[in-house]
Amino acid sequence: MSENLNSNNIENDDFNLNNEDCDYKELNTRLKKIKSTIALLEKIIFK
C-alpha cells in the first residue's frame, strides 16, 4: 500500500513541476510584453 502512495506522490511532484514550469514560461512571456510596451511608451514620451 505504501508503495502505491509513494508512486502517486512522485507523479504529483512531476505534475507540480510541470505546472511551475508552465507558470514560469507564462510569466516570462508577460514580462516580455510589458518590456515592449514600456519601450514603446518611452519612444512616444521622449519624441
WOFEN-V270724 format. One record per backbone hydrogen bond with DSSP energy under -0.5 kcal/mol. NH is the residue of the N-H (numbers start at 1). CO is the residue of the C=O. If there is no record, write none. Layout:
nh,co
NH,CO
NH,CO
This chain:
nh,co
5,1
6,2
7,3
8,4
9,5
10,6
11,7
12,8
13,9
14,10
15,11
16,12
17,13
18,14
19,15
20,16
21,17
22,18
23,19
24,20
25,21
26,22
27,23
28,24
29,25
30,26
31,27
32,28
33,29
34,30
35,31
36,32
37,33
38,34
39,35
40,36
41,37
42,38
43,39
44,40
45,41
46,42
47,44
